[in-house]
Amino acid sequence: MDRSAEVDGQIAALAAQLNGELASLTAAVRDRLATEVDQLGGDERLINLLGASVEANIDTALHVLQHGIDIGRIEAPSAAVEYAKRLAQHGVAVDALIRAYRLGQDTFLRRAFELLPFGDEELIAAVSQRLVALTFAYVDRVSQQVVAVYEEERERWLQNRDAVRAAHIRRLLGEDGIDIAATEKTLGYRLTGRNHAGVVLWFTEDKGLDSPVAVLEASVRRLAERIGCIARPLFVPCDATSGWAWLPVSRDVTEVNGEIVRSVTEDGDTSLRAAVGRPAVGLDGFRATHRQAVQAQSVSLIAGREARTVVSFDETGPIALMCTDLAATRSWLIDTLGALAIDDAPHARMRETLRVFLSEGGSYAAAAGRLNLHKNSIQYRIRKAEDELGHSVREKRLHVELALNVCHWLGPAVLRPR
């Protein structure tokens, strides 16, 4: 026996009854969401807008149930759309928005089931099933619409926010007489009295990511967590595939652990690179550490495929400064190393052995330990290197050691072709 008309009548009567409880039902849903979804509570203005969104959704859903309106023609209420936009602007995760609709449906159905009449169990079961199906269809349609609004607004908001931030930061880096208090407020980041570590991140190739900047920003957040930042980091895109960041670290931090940075860059995309400056305090430190990170980046860019995933200014400072005139650096290096600057595998082994030997204070044993070679092999390679240099390594030692470090970091860009 077809009882669909009877089921529809029961649902319409139930919707009318619930409509009389609109205010209390709205309050119940709003309070539950603000309590159980952490990201939705705490801001009174957002909670008030949440209430408006909940009320508008319940009111629309009740009209659908009461009058048999085709859900395929339903559009998300304006209050729900505005709430989704506001969440996007506040950086609330989209998962919180989706969960809010699920919890809202659950609260609505619990109250509706309490109001179902006792007696005809078959009819009650049919009404319950129809009620669940209709509310699911409503939530599915409206949540898709508000999520689309959220994502569009989030992208627009980030672009506008980043444009404003970028303009302030560029002025901050290049101008004096800046209103520091106003700039700190705009950036949401304290400049004075804080120890900053500058970082530059970029992709070396296009991997077809939907939003490379979002990946860079997420990497900065992970890095901040792993090194134990004392506050939220500051990030701003430099262009579509690179970004600048400042990590607020405690005053006793004098360098950023390269292994931690490397663990973040190697988490996923292998084309992600990072350059790190030395932590420094205050506005001058904010500028200096960024300048160092950019200079360290130049080492990586010149080295190309030979570059490490992470380069720090502490490791490459002198080399970074020499990158400003690469032609002059290359000419000096070839004059200093002679045939040892030839770009092939045998000369590369000699250069690396001599570099390690000099860095270990001229100790054959220490160099053998670092390179996992026999001491005699180290002695042989050093003699061969001296033949290529045309003199003993004790002559012009500082020049030779610096030239070898330049080779180590910049590779073929400064070497003599075979």
PATOR-608546 format. One record per residue (C-alpha): residue in one letter; x, y, z. Coordinates in nm, 2 decimals, always signed. Layout:
BEGIN
a|X|Y|Z
...
This chain:
BEGIN
m|+0.00|+0.00|+0.00
d|+0.14|+0.34|-0.11
r|+0.14|+0.57|+0.19
s|+0.36|+0.84|+0.04
a|+0.09|+1.10|+0.07
e|+0.04|+1.02|+0.43
v|+0.42|+1.04|+0.49
d|+0.43|+1.38|+0.32
g|+0.14|+1.50|+0.54
q|+0.32|+1.39|+0.86
i|+0.64|+1.56|+0.75
a|+0.46|+1.88|+0.67
a|+0.28|+1.88|+1.01
l|+0.61|+1.81|+1.18
a|+0.78|+2.10|+1.00
a|+0.50|+2.33|+1.11
q|+0.55|+2.22|+1.47
l|+0.92|+2.27|+1.45
n|+0.87|+2.62|+1.29
g|+0.71|+2.72|+1.62
e|+1.03|+2.62|+1.79
l|+1.26|+2.80|+1.55
a|+1.42|+3.03|+1.80
s|+1.50|+2.75|+2.06
l|+1.61|+2.51|+1.79
t|+1.84|+2.77|+1.64
a|+1.99|+2.84|+1.98
a|+2.05|+2.47|+2.05
v|+2.23|+2.42|+1.71
r|+2.43|+2.74|+1.75
d|+2.54|+2.65|+2.11
r|+2.64|+2.30|+2.01
l|+2.85|+2.41|+1.71
a|+3.02|+2.69|+1.91
t|+3.10|+2.43|+2.19
e|+3.20|+2.12|+1.99
v|+3.37|+2.28|+1.69
d|+3.67|+2.47|+1.85
q|+3.73|+2.70|+1.55
l|+3.37|+2.83|+1.55
g|+3.38|+2.96|+1.91
g|+3.56|+3.24|+2.09
d|+3.48|+3.53|+1.85
e|+3.15|+3.69|+1.95
r|+3.09|+3.85|+1.61
l|+3.14|+3.51|+1.44
i|+2.91|+3.34|+1.69
n|+2.64|+3.60|+1.62
l|+2.67|+3.54|+1.25
l|+2.67|+3.17|+1.31
g|+2.34|+3.21|+1.48
a|+2.20|+3.40|+1.17
s|+2.33|+3.13|+0.94
v|+2.18|+2.85|+1.15
e|+1.84|+3.02|+1.17
a|+1.83|+3.09|+0.80
n|+1.92|+2.73|+0.71
i|+1.66|+2.58|+0.95
d|+1.40|+2.82|+0.83
t|+1.47|+2.73|+0.46
a|+1.48|+2.35|+0.54
l|+1.14|+2.38|+0.72
h|+0.99|+2.55|+0.42
v|+1.12|+2.26|+0.20
l|+0.97|+2.00|+0.44
q|+0.64|+2.18|+0.49
h|+0.57|+2.27|+0.13
g|+0.74|+1.99|-0.07
i|+0.98|+2.23|-0.24
d|+1.22|+2.07|-0.49
i|+1.56|+2.07|-0.32
g|+1.73|+2.09|-0.65
r|+1.60|+2.45|-0.68
i|+1.72|+2.56|-0.33
e|+2.00|+2.82|-0.30
a|+2.20|+2.87|+0.02
p|+2.05|+3.14|+0.24
s|+2.24|+3.47|+0.22
a|+2.33|+3.46|+0.59
a|+2.49|+3.11|+0.53
v|+2.68|+3.25|+0.23
e|+2.81|+3.55|+0.44
y|+2.91|+3.32|+0.72
a|+3.11|+3.10|+0.49
k|+3.29|+3.41|+0.36
r|+3.36|+3.53|+0.71
l|+3.51|+3.20|+0.81
a|+3.74|+3.21|+0.50
q|+3.85|+3.56|+0.59
h|+3.94|+3.44|+0.95
g|+4.14|+3.15|+0.82
v|+3.90|+2.89|+0.98
a|+3.95|+2.55|+0.81
v|+3.68|+2.44|+0.56
d|+3.65|+2.11|+0.75
a|+3.50|+2.31|+1.04
l|+3.23|+2.45|+0.81
i|+3.14|+2.11|+0.67
r|+3.13|+1.96|+1.02
a|+2.90|+2.23|+1.13
y|+2.64|+2.13|+0.87
r|+2.67|+1.76|+0.98
l|+2.62|+1.85|+1.35
g|+2.34|+2.08|+1.26
q|+2.16|+1.81|+1.08
d|+2.21|+1.57|+1.37
t|+2.07|+1.82|+1.62
f|+1.77|+1.90|+1.39
l|+1.69|+1.53|+1.34
r|+1.71|+1.45|+1.72
r|+1.45|+1.71|+1.80
a|+1.23|+1.60|+1.50
f|+1.23|+1.24|+1.61
e|+1.13|+1.34|+1.96
l|+0.81|+1.50|+1.81
l|+0.71|+1.20|+1.60
p|+0.38|+1.06|+1.72
f|+0.36|+0.71|+1.87
g|+0.14|+0.44|+1.74
d|+0.17|+0.34|+1.37
e|+0.53|+0.20|+1.37
e|+0.53|+0.14|+0.99
l|+0.43|+0.50|+0.93
i|+0.68|+0.64|+1.18
a|+0.96|+0.44|+1.01
a|+0.86|+0.57|+0.67
v|+0.85|+0.93|+0.80
s|+1.18|+0.89|+0.97
q|+1.35|+0.75|+0.65
r|+1.20|+1.03|+0.44
l|+1.30|+1.29|+0.69
v|+1.66|+1.17|+0.69
a|+1.67|+1.16|+0.31
l|+1.54|+1.51|+0.27
t|+1.76|+1.67|+0.53
f|+2.06|+1.49|+0.39
a|+1.98|+1.62|+0.04
y|+1.94|+1.97|+0.17
v|+2.27|+1.96|+0.37
d|+2.45|+1.81|+0.07
r|+2.33|+2.08|-0.17
v|+2.37|+2.38|+0.05
s|+2.71|+2.26|+0.20
q|+2.84|+2.22|-0.16
q|+2.74|+2.58|-0.23
v|+2.88|+2.74|+0.08
v|+3.21|+2.54|+0.04
a|+3.24|+2.68|-0.31
v|+3.18|+3.03|-0.18
y|+3.43|+2.97|+0.10
e|+3.71|+2.85|-0.13
e|+3.65|+3.14|-0.37
e|+3.65|+3.39|-0.09
r|+3.96|+3.24|+0.07
e|+4.16|+3.27|-0.25
r|+4.05|+3.63|-0.30
w|+4.11|+3.72|+0.06
l|+4.46|+3.56|+0.06
q|+4.55|+3.74|-0.26
n|+4.44|+4.08|-0.12
r|+4.60|+4.01|+0.22
d|+4.92|+3.90|+0.06
a|+4.93|+4.20|-0.17
v|+4.89|+4.44|+0.13
r|+5.15|+4.25|+0.33
a|+5.39|+4.24|+0.04
a|+5.37|+4.62|-0.01
h|+5.43|+4.68|+0.36
i|+5.72|+4.44|+0.38
r|+5.89|+4.58|+0.07
r|+5.86|+4.93|+0.22
l|+5.99|+4.79|+0.55
l|+6.29|+4.64|+0.39
g|+6.38|+4.94|+0.18
e|+6.27|+5.25|+0.36
d|+6.34|+5.44|+0.68
g|+6.08|+5.63|+0.88
i|+5.83|+5.35|+0.88
d|+5.54|+5.36|+1.13
i|+5.64|+5.04|+1.31
a|+5.33|+5.01|+1.53
a|+5.10|+5.05|+1.24
t|+5.30|+4.80|+1.03
e|+5.30|+4.54|+1.31
k|+4.93|+4.57|+1.33
t|+4.88|+4.53|+0.95
l|+5.12|+4.23|+0.94
g|+5.00|+4.07|+1.26
y|+5.37|+4.02|+1.35
r|+5.59|+4.19|+1.61
l|+5.91|+4.35|+1.47
t|+6.07|+4.52|+1.77
g|+6.25|+4.32|+2.04
r|+6.21|+3.99|+1.87
n|+6.47|+3.75|+1.72
h|+6.39|+3.68|+1.36
a|+6.51|+3.41|+1.13
g|+6.47|+3.49|+0.76
v|+6.38|+3.21|+0.52
v|+6.33|+3.21|+0.14
l|+6.14|+2.92|-0.01
w|+6.08|+2.84|-0.38
f|+6.01|+2.57|-0.63
t|+6.28|+2.48|-0.88
e|+6.03|+2.35|-1.13
d|+5.66|+2.36|-1.21
k|+5.48|+2.05|-1.07
g|+5.14|+2.16|-1.18
l|+5.02|+2.25|-0.83
d|+4.69|+2.42|-0.80
s|+4.83|+2.67|-0.54
p|+5.21|+2.66|-0.50
v|+5.19|+2.96|-0.26
a|+4.96|+2.76|-0.03
v|+5.21|+2.48|-0.02
l|+5.49|+2.72|+0.06
e|+5.29|+2.88|+0.34
a|+5.20|+2.53|+0.48
s|+5.57|+2.44|+0.48
v|+5.65|+2.76|+0.68
r|+5.39|+2.66|+0.94
r|+5.54|+2.31|+0.97
l|+5.89|+2.45|+1.00
a|+5.77|+2.70|+1.27
e|+5.62|+2.41|+1.47
r|+5.93|+2.19|+1.44
i|+6.18|+2.45|+1.54
g|+5.96|+2.57|+1.83
c|+5.88|+2.93|+1.72
i|+5.75|+3.15|+2.01
a|+5.48|+3.30|+1.79
r|+5.32|+3.26|+1.45
p|+5.56|+3.31|+1.16
l|+5.52|+3.58|+0.90
f|+5.49|+3.47|+0.53
v|+5.44|+3.66|+0.21
p|+5.45|+3.54|-0.15
c|+5.73|+3.69|-0.36
d|+5.57|+3.55|-0.68
a|+5.37|+3.25|-0.79
t|+5.64|+3.00|-0.70
s|+5.84|+3.16|-0.42
g|+5.79|+3.32|-0.08
w|+5.96|+3.50|+0.20
a|+5.92|+3.41|+0.57
w|+6.03|+3.52|+0.91
l|+6.04|+3.28|+1.20
p|+6.01|+3.43|+1.55
v|+6.26|+3.23|+1.76
s|+6.38|+3.27|+2.12
r|+6.66|+3.52|+2.19
d|+6.91|+3.24|+2.26
v|+6.88|+3.09|+1.91
t|+7.18|+3.19|+1.70
e|+7.12|+2.96|+1.40
v|+6.83|+2.75|+1.25
n|+6.90|+2.38|+1.24
g|+6.95|+2.29|+0.88
e|+6.84|+1.93|+0.93
i|+6.50|+2.05|+1.06
v|+6.46|+2.28|+0.76
r|+6.56|+1.99|+0.53
s|+6.31|+1.76|+0.69
v|+6.03|+2.01|+0.59
t|+6.15|+2.07|+0.24
e|+6.18|+1.70|+0.18
d|+5.84|+1.61|+0.32
g|+5.67|+1.60|-0.02
d|+5.77|+1.79|-0.33
t|+6.14|+1.73|-0.41
s|+6.16|+2.06|-0.61
l|+6.11|+2.26|-0.29
r|+6.42|+2.46|-0.18
a|+6.50|+2.68|+0.11
a|+6.76|+2.94|+0.20
v|+6.81|+3.06|+0.56
g|+6.96|+3.37|+0.72
r|+7.12|+3.40|+1.06
p|+6.87|+3.50|+1.34
a|+6.89|+3.86|+1.44
v|+6.69|+4.10|+1.67
g|+6.46|+4.39|+1.60
l|+6.39|+4.58|+1.28
d|+6.75|+4.58|+1.18
g|+6.77|+4.21|+1.24
f|+6.45|+4.16|+1.04
r|+6.61|+4.32|+0.75
a|+6.96|+4.16|+0.79
t|+6.84|+3.80|+0.82
h|+6.62|+3.84|+0.51
r|+6.91|+3.99|+0.32
q|+7.12|+3.70|+0.42
a|+6.86|+3.45|+0.31
v|+6.83|+3.61|-0.03
q|+7.21|+3.60|-0.07
a|+7.21|+3.24|+0.03
q|+6.94|+3.17|-0.22
s|+7.17|+3.32|-0.49
v|+7.42|+3.04|-0.42
s|+7.15|+2.78|-0.47
l|+7.02|+2.93|-0.79
i|+7.37|+2.96|-0.94
a|+7.45|+2.60|-0.85
g|+7.13|+2.48|-1.02
r|+7.08|+2.10|-1.02
e|+7.40|+2.06|-0.81
a|+7.25|+2.27|-0.52
r|+7.14|+2.13|-0.19
t|+6.78|+2.15|-0.09
v|+6.87|+2.38|+0.20
v|+7.14|+2.65|+0.20
s|+7.22|+2.87|+0.50
f|+7.41|+3.20|+0.51
d|+7.62|+3.07|+0.79
e|+7.76|+2.80|+0.56
t|+7.78|+3.01|+0.24
g|+7.83|+3.38|+0.35
p|+8.16|+3.45|+0.17
i|+8.04|+3.25|-0.14
a|+7.71|+3.44|-0.14
l|+7.89|+3.77|-0.15
m|+8.11|+3.65|-0.44
c|+7.80|+3.57|-0.64
t|+7.74|+3.94|-0.71
d|+8.01|+3.92|-0.98
l|+8.01|+3.57|-1.10
a|+8.24|+3.63|-1.40
a|+8.51|+3.79|-1.18
t|+8.47|+3.51|-0.93
r|+8.51|+3.24|-1.19
s|+8.82|+3.42|-1.34
w|+8.98|+3.44|-0.99
l|+8.90|+3.08|-0.91
i|+9.06|+2.94|-1.23
d|+9.37|+3.16|-1.17
t|+9.39|+3.03|-0.81
l|+9.33|+2.66|-0.87
g|+9.47|+2.62|-1.22
a|+9.41|+2.27|-1.37
l|+9.24|+2.17|-1.04
a|+8.94|+2.38|-1.16
i|+8.87|+2.14|-1.45
d|+8.51|+2.01|-1.45
d|+8.54|+1.64|-1.45
a|+8.51|+1.35|-1.20
p|+8.88|+1.29|-1.12
h|+8.94|+1.66|-1.05
a|+8.62|+1.68|-0.85
r|+8.75|+1.40|-0.62
m|+9.08|+1.58|-0.58
r|+8.91|+1.91|-0.50
e|+8.68|+1.75|-0.24
t|+8.96|+1.56|-0.07
l|+9.18|+1.88|-0.05
r|+8.88|+2.08|+0.07
v|+8.81|+1.84|+0.36
f|+9.19|+1.80|+0.43
l|+9.22|+2.18|+0.47
s|+8.90|+2.21|+0.68
e|+9.04|+1.95|+0.92
g|+9.35|+2.16|+0.97
g|+9.57|+1.96|+0.74
s|+9.52|+1.63|+0.92
y|+9.54|+1.32|+0.70
a|+9.38|+1.10|+0.96
a|+9.08|+1.34|+1.02
a|+9.02|+1.38|+0.65
a|+9.04|+1.00|+0.60
g|+8.78|+0.96|+0.87
r|+8.54|+1.21|+0.72
l|+8.58|+1.07|+0.37
n|+8.59|+0.70|+0.48
l|+8.91|+0.65|+0.30
h|+9.25|+0.51|+0.40
k|+9.51|+0.77|+0.51
n|+9.74|+0.66|+0.22
s|+9.46|+0.74|-0.03
i|+9.43|+1.09|+0.12
q|+9.80|+1.15|+0.09
y|+9.80|+1.03|-0.27
r|+9.51|+1.26|-0.37
i|+9.67|+1.56|-0.20
r|+9.99|+1.51|-0.39
k|+9.79|+1.48|-0.72
a|+9.61|+1.80|-0.63
e|+9.93|+1.98|-0.56
d|+10.05|+1.87|-0.90
e|+9.74|+2.03|-1.06
l|+9.78|+2.35|-0.85
g|+10.14|+2.38|-0.94
h|+10.25|+2.44|-0.58
s|+10.22|+2.31|-0.23
v|+9.88|+2.35|-0.05
r|+10.07|+2.55|+0.22
e|+10.12|+2.83|-0.03
k|+9.82|+3.07|-0.06
r|+9.63|+2.84|+0.16
l|+9.35|+3.08|+0.24
h|+9.29|+3.16|-0.12
v|+9.30|+2.79|-0.22
e|+9.06|+2.69|+0.06
l|+8.81|+2.97|-0.03
a|+8.83|+2.87|-0.40
l|+8.76|+2.51|-0.31
n|+8.46|+2.61|-0.10
v|+8.33|+2.81|-0.40
c|+8.36|+2.50|-0.62
h|+8.19|+2.30|-0.35
w|+7.88|+2.52|-0.34
l|+7.86|+2.66|-0.70
g|+7.99|+2.36|-0.90
p|+8.00|+2.38|-1.28
a|+7.90|+2.75|-1.28
v|+8.25|+2.84|-1.19
l|+8.46|+2.55|-1.31
r|+8.66|+2.52|-1.63
p|+8.51|+2.30|-1.89
r|+8.71|+1.99|-1.98
